[in-house]
Amino acid sequence: MTDVNQEFVRAIYETVIREGIDEYKEMYETVEVDSNMDAFWNLYQNSNPEEKEILLKMMEQIMIDTVSHMLGIIDGSSTLNDSEIEPKLLLDSQDTENELQDSFLELVELNMDGNDEENRR
């Protein structure tokens, strides 16, 4: 894995996953729910702390899966259904060499396992 690829997937992880979950948590904790709002708001705010954590983990996993899938399409390691388009992403003029999705998932695994002190909160 190139340093540029590693830097890119780390930035994606920090921006989309970590900051995204923090923003959702703050939003769901602070917004006052009224009867006109989506049922998900009520579900979250009427849940106990353990259930709220489960909901946030579900949201995080969905975000991770979505980002992973998009990176696979962008770096060419996954294909688009019913499309002959072959995208290619260059980072600082360097080919990503079909590594973005794998690099992202490796980073996620390190963070979830707590094996990488630098990436842990």
Backbone as a ProteinNet text record, in pm:
[ID]
protein_1_A
[PRIMARY]
MTDVNQEFVRAIYETVIREGIDEYKEMYETVEVDSNMDAFWNLYQNSNPEEKEILLKMMEQIMIDTVSHMLGIIDGSSTLNDSEIEPKLLLDSQDTENELQDSFLELVELNMDGNDEENRR
[TERTIARY]
85	0	89.4	56	135.6	99.9	192.1	167.6	49.3	35.8	-74.7	-208.1	-214.6	-337.8	-371.5	-270.5	-291.5	-340.3	-280	-321.8	-465.7	-499.1	-632.7	-738.5	-718.1	-819.8	-830	-719.2	-723.4	-806.7	-787.2	-864.3	-1012.6	-1042.2	-1181.6	-1242.9	-1170.1	-1219.9	-1247.2	-1152.3	-1167.9	-1283.7	-1293.2	-1393.3	-1533.5	-1545.5	-1678.6	-1728.6	-1644.8	-1691.7	-1687.4	-1569.2	-1558.7	-1634.7	-1608.2	-1678.3	-1827.5	-1861.5	-2002	-2078.5	-2023	-2090.5	-2102	-1996.1	-2001.6	-2111.9	-2124.6	-2228.1	-2367.9	-2385.2	-2515.9	-2549.3	-2453.3	-2479.5	-2520	-2445.5	-2477.8	-2616	-2644.1	-2772.6	-2887.7	-2875	-2982.4	-2996.3	-2888.5	-2894.2	-2952.2	-2937.8	-2972.7	-3101.4	-3143.5	-3263.2	-3386.6	-3476.9	-3601.7	-3697.5	-3748	-3835.1	-3978.3	-4045.6	-4189.1	-4262.6	-4392.9	-4475.5	-4458.7	-4406.3	-4389.3	-4260.1	-4176.8	-4045.7	-4051.5	-3953.2	-3935.3	-3933.4	-3983.3	-3988.8	-3850.7	-3746.8	-3611.9	-3568.7	-3608.1	-3574.4	-3633	-3759.6	-3825.5	-3760.6	-3728.4	-3663.7	-3534.7	-3453.1	-3325.2	-3347.1	-3426	-3439.4	-3516.6	-3595.8	-3667.2	-3592	-3471.5	-3389.5	-3303.9	-3266.9	-3174.6	-3032.2	-2935.7	-2799.1	-2738.8	-2765.3	-2712	-2774.5	-2904.1	-2972.3	-2925.5	-2901.8	-2850.3	-2713.9	-2630.2	-2497.7	-2510.4	-2605.5	-2629.1	-2674.6	-2765.8	-2811.9	-2697.3	-2611.5	-2496.8	-2398.6	-2378.3	-2289.9	-2347.6	-2480.4	-2544.2	-2523.1	-2541.8	-2520.6	-2375.3	-2283.2	-2141.7	-2109.8	-2165.1	-2138	-2194	-2311.2	-2369.6	-2281.2	-2230	-2140.4	-2013	-1956.2	-1833.8	-1858.7	-1968.1	-1999	-2017.5	-2084.4	-2109.9	-1980.2	-1897.4	-1769.1	-1682.1	-1677.1	-1598	-1643.1	-1773	-1826.6	-1792	-1809.1	-1775.3	-1626.7	-1541.4	-1398	-1364.4	-1430.9	-1409.5	-1448.3	-1557.1	-1599.7	-1500.8	-1462.5	-1371.8	-1234.4	-1181.7	-1045.7	-1042.3	-1160.8	-1166.4	-1165.6	-1164	-1164.6	-1305.6	-1407.8	-1547.2	-1605.6	-1708.5	-1770.1	-1907.5	-1954.1	-2089.1	-2183	-2300.8	-2400.2	-2444.9	-2456.1	-2508.9	-2434.6	-2304.2	-2226	-2089.2	-2046.1	-1912.5	-1810.7	-1853	-1764.2	-1657.9	-1533.5	-1422.1	-1354.1	-1397.6	-1337.5	-1193.7	-1119.3	-981.9	-955.7	-903	-873.7	-722.7	-678.3	-537.9	-527.8	-435.1	-407.6	-268.7	-260.1	-132.3	-65.7	-145.4	-101.2	-57.2	-84.8	-48.2	-173.1	-161.4	-269.7	-292.1	-416.2	-447	-431.1	-410.2	-375.1	-472.7	-601.7	-705.4	-683.8	-624.8	-592.8	-681.9	-761.2	-833	-929.6	-1010.6	-1108.1	-1037.8	-937.7	-864.8	-795	-733.9	-664.4	-762.1	-879.2	-981.8	-1029.3	-1056.8	-1105	-998.7	-872.8	-764.8	-761.4	-776.7	-778.2	-897.3	-1012.9	-1132.4	-1108.6	-1053.1	-1027.2	-930.7	-826.9	-732.9	-802.4	-887.3	-957.9	-1058.3	-1125.9	-1225.5	-1160	-1045.9	-974.6	-895.8	-875.1	-796.5	-649	-601.9	-462.2	-371.8	-427.8	-347.7	-364.3	-270.4	-279	-296.2	-230.7	-236.1	-375.8	-455.4	-587.5	-698.4	-669	-771.5	-798.7	-919	-956.5	-901.5
-117.7	0	123.7	217.1	339.1	431.6	521	617.9	708.3	744.2	831.2	759.6	631.9	555.9	546.2	517.1	503.7	635.8	745.7	877.2	907.6	873.5	899	819.7	689.2	609.1	647.9	687.8	734.2	862.3	953.9	1078.4	1050.5	957.8	918.7	861.5	772.4	710.4	816.4	904.3	1007.5	1101.7	1143.4	1242.2	1182.5	1071.8	1016.5	932	844.8	751.1	813.6	848.6	900.9	1031	1129.4	1257.5	1240.8	1157	1134.3	1075.9	974.9	913.6	1013.8	1089.8	1191.3	1293.6	1334.7	1431.3	1372.7	1247.6	1183.6	1171.7	1128.1	1111.2	1243.9	1348.2	1479.7	1525.5	1505.7	1547.9	1472.6	1338.9	1260.3	1285.1	1324.8	1352.7	1490.9	1585.7	1724.3	1776	1717.3	1766	1723	1817	1785.4	1721.8	1606.1	1530.5	1577.6	1596.2	1625.1	1524.6	1530.3	1428.5	1429.2	1535.3	1543.3	1477.5	1433	1381	1232	1188.4	1048.7	959.5	837.7	742.8	708.1	719.3	686.5	778.6	905.4	999.3	950.1	911.3	860.6	731.4	643	516.9	543	633	661.9	724.7	829.2	902.7	825.2	728.4	646.3	520.2	505.1	387.7	412.1	302.5	314.8	330.3	365.7	389.3	271.9	149.9	33.2	21.9	43.7	38	150.3	268.3	380.1	345	282	241.5	140.4	48.8	-49.9	19.6	114.3	188.3	262.4	326.5	397.6	301.7	185.3	85	36	18.8	-20.1	86.6	212.7	322.7	326.2	307.1	306.9	195.1	76.3	-35.5	-8.8	52	87.3	188.7	286.6	386.2	319.3	230	159.7	77.3	2.4	-79.8	5.8	117.9	206.4	267	318.7	376.3	269	151.1	41.7	8.7	-2.2	-35.6	73.8	198.4	310.2	310.4	286.2	282.4	168.2	55.2	-56.8	-22.8	49.4	91.9	194	290.7	396.3	342.3	249.1	201.2	87.2	41	-60.2	-202.8	-224.1	-361.4	-420	-335.9	-379.1	-320	-383	-333	-275.8	-194.1	-140.3	-235.2	-257.7	-341.3	-273.7	-352.4	-304.7	-183.8	-178.7	-66	-113.9	-59.4	-90.5	14.8	112.4	219.7	161.4	197.8	153.2	275.5	315.1	433.5	407.6	515.3	506.6	634.4	617.9	731.7	747.8	869.4	902.1	991.6	960.1	1043.5	1101.5	1233.4	1298.8	1235.8	1214.3	1157.8	1012.4	944.9	804.2	717.1	607.8	511	447.2	428.3	366.8	215.2	159.3	18.3	-78.3	-46.9	-133.7	-162	-67.3	-89.7	-15.8	79.9	165.1	87.4	2.4	-71.6	-161.4	-235.7	-323.7	-243.7	-132.2	-48.7	7.9	51.3	104.9	-1.7	-121.5	-228.7	-272.9	-270.7	-301.6	-198.2	-71.6	35.9	19.3	-11.2	-33	-147.7	-255.7	-371.9	-337.4	-263	-221.1	-137.9	-47.3	39.4	-38.3	-133.2	-210.4	-308	-361.2	-453.7	-381.2	-249.8	-173.5	-205.3	-259.6	-296.5	-181.3	-71.6	37.5	159.5	179.2	289	424.7	444.8	573.4	605.1	503.3	523.8	519.8	478.1	469.8	605.1	619.9	746.8	752.6
0	0	0	-85.5	-91.3	24.8	56.8	163.8	131.3	3.6	-37.9	-18.1	-57.1	-37.1	110.9	191.2	334.9	395.4	355.6	405.2	363	239.5	187.2	263	281.1	350.5	497.9	558.2	697.5	707.3	611.7	611	586	496.6	471.9	599	665.8	788.5	896	917.2	1020.4	988.8	863.5	823.7	815.8	745.7	719.8	836.2	888.6	991	1130.4	1175.6	1314	1334.2	1249.1	1265.5	1238	1141	1108.3	1224.7	1289.6	1404.8	1519.3	1544.1	1649.4	1620.7	1494.6	1457.7	1474.8	1430.7	1450	1597.8	1678	1820.7	1883.8	1854.4	1910.6	1864.3	1736.3	1682	1749.8	1760.4	1820.6	1970.1	2034.9	2179.1	2208.6	2116.9	2149.7	2085.2	1975.4	1907.5	1986.7	2006	2073.9	1974.3	2010	1921.2	1937.9	1823.3	1829	1741.1	1740.9	1674	1522.1	1463.8	1319.4	1270.5	1361.9	1323.2	1292.8	1218.6	1180.1	1303.9	1289.4	1400.8	1454.8	1370.9	1416.1	1530.1	1524	1631.1	1762.7	1757.7	1878.8	1925.9	1833.1	1868.2	1944.2	1891.8	1956.7	2094.2	2100.4	2226	2332.4	2293.8	2391.4	2429.2	2377.8	2408	2530.8	2596.9	2709.3	2654	2738.1	2689.4	2610.8	2653.4	2581.6	2442.8	2433	2303.7	2211.4	2268	2187.9	2129.5	2208.9	2161.6	2047.4	2059.2	1953.3	1825	1837.4	1720.1	1652.8	1732.3	1675.3	1609.1	1667.9	1606.7	1473.9	1467.9	1342.2	1236.2	1273.9	1180.8	1134.2	1226.2	1191.4	1092.1	1115.6	1024.7	885.9	879.1	749.7	678.8	752.3	693.1	641.8	720.5	681	555	552.3	435.6	310.3	324.9	211.4	159.3	248.8	207.5	142	200.5	145	3.4	-14.7	-146.6	-248	-208.5	-298	-333.3	-235.4	-263.7	-358.6	-342.5	-433.6	-576	-592.9	-726.8	-783	-700.4	-746.1	-781.1	-700.8	-727.9	-828.9	-872.8	-976.9	-926.1	-795.3	-744.5	-741.4	-754.2	-764.4	-892.1	-944.2	-1067.1	-1037.3	-1129.6	-1121.7	-1195.2	-1140.5	-1208.3	-1337.5	-1441.3	-1569.9	-1623.5	-1604.8	-1654.9	-1699.8	-1808.8	-1861.1	-1818.5	-1742.5	-1698.3	-1606.3	-1630.8	-1547.6	-1486.5	-1366.6	-1305.1	-1262	-1252.8	-1204.7	-1124.7	-1006.3	-920.6	-908.8	-931.7	-911.5	-788.9	-700.8	-583.3	-601.4	-609.6	-638.7	-760.4	-865	-993.4	-983.7	-872.4	-856.2	-864.7	-938.6	-948.8	-811.4	-774	-643.9	-647.3	-765	-782.9	-716.3	-723.4	-666	-517.5	-445.5	-304.3	-205.3	-250	-154.9	-66.3	-125.5	-46.1	55.7	11.9	104.2	213.8	177.2	276	377.5	329.4	418.3	516.2	466	553.4	652.9	614.2	708.5	820.4	784.9	884.7	978.8	924.2	1006.4	1103.5	1054.1	1139.3	1252	1221.5	1325.8	1432.5	1388.5	1482.5	1566.2	1507.9	1582	1677.7	1639.4	1726.9	1834.7	1816.3	1912.7	1906.1	1793.4	1780	1742.3	1695.8	1645.2	1735.8	1825.6	1923.3	1855.7	1744.7	1677.5	1628	1591	1535.3	1639.4	1759.1	1862.8	1922.5	1973.2	2039.5	2176.7
[MASK]
+++++++++++++++++++++++++++++++++++++++++++++++++++++++++++++++++++++++++++++++++++++++++++++++++++++++++++++++++++++++++

